[in-house]
C-alpha cells in the first residue's frame, strides 16, 4: 500500500523562512466502500497520531460550506473547547478508568 501524498509548500517566501507541517492528504471518496474504508482507517489513524491533523479531499462539502464551518469554528472556539473538555471533566474517574482499560478496537 502506498502512502498518501503530502501537501507541500515553499520553504521560503520572500526573505522569510517558513516551517510547515507536512499534512497527510486523506481522500474521503474512498470511504464509500468497505475496501476503501479498510484502506483509509490505518492512514487516518497514523496521520492523526503523528500530526494530529489531516487534509481531507473529496469530502462532499462546497467551498461555501467549508468557509462557513471555518468561520463558525473560529468565532465559537471557546464553546468547541468546552465541549471537548467535557470528555475529561464530566466522566467520573472510575468510569474513565474502566473505559480506558477496555479492549483496543484498532491494531497498534
N, C-alpha and C positions, 0 to 999 in steps of 0.2 A: 504494500500500500504506500503510495507516495504522500509526502507531506503537502498540506495545502500551501498555496503561495503566500508569501508575506508581503505586507504593504511596504513600499519603500518611499523614502522622502530624501531630499537633498541634505547632505551633512552641513552645508554652508549656504546661507542666504545672505547676499551682500557681504559684509565683513563679520557676520555673526555665525559662530559655530553652534549648530543645533543638535541636541541629543534627542532622538525619538525612540520609543519602544517599537520594535517590530511586532505588529499585531497579526495574529493568525486570521486569515480570511476563512469564514465558515459559509459555505453555500447551502442555505436553508432549503433550496428547491429539492435537495436530496432527502429531505425529511418526509416526503410523501409516500415512501415505500419502506417496508421493513429492512430491505438490504441497505437502503440509503441511511436509515436511522442507525443501523449497526455500524456503518462506516463513520457517521458523524459523531456518535457517542464518545469514542476514545479521543477523537480530535478535539471536541469541545471540552471534555474533561481535562486533557493535558494542557490546552491553551489557558483555561481558567485557573488551573493550578500553577502554571508557570507565570503568566502575565496578569491574570485577573480580569482581562478584557479580551474581547474578540471583535472583529469587524465582520458583521453579518451582511451577506448579499442575498439577493433573490428572496427576500422576506415577505414580499407582497404588499408592503406599505408604499404609498406615494411619497414624493419628496415633501409635499404639503403636510401629510400626516406625520412624517418624521420631524419636520420643523416644529409642528405643534407639540408633539411629545417632548422634544428637546426643550422648548420654551417652558412647558409645564414643569419639567424636571428641574430646570434652573430656578424658576420662581417659587417652587414649593419644596425645595431641597430639605428644609428643616423637617417637614412632615414625612418625607421619604425616610429620613434617618430615624425619626421617631418610630415609624412602622418597623423598620429593620431592627431597631433596638428592642422591640417587644419580644423578639425571639429569645433574647438573653435575660430580660427582666420579668416577663410575665409567666415564664415557665418555672414551676417550683424546682429547687435544686435536686430533689430526689427524682423527679420526673426527667430532668435533663440528664442525670447520671444514668438512669435506666435506658433512655433513648440513645445515649452516646455509646453504650455497650452492646447495642443490637447488632445483628449480622450485617456485614457490608454488602451492599447491593451491587457494587462495581468492583471489578478486579483492580488491585493496586498495581 
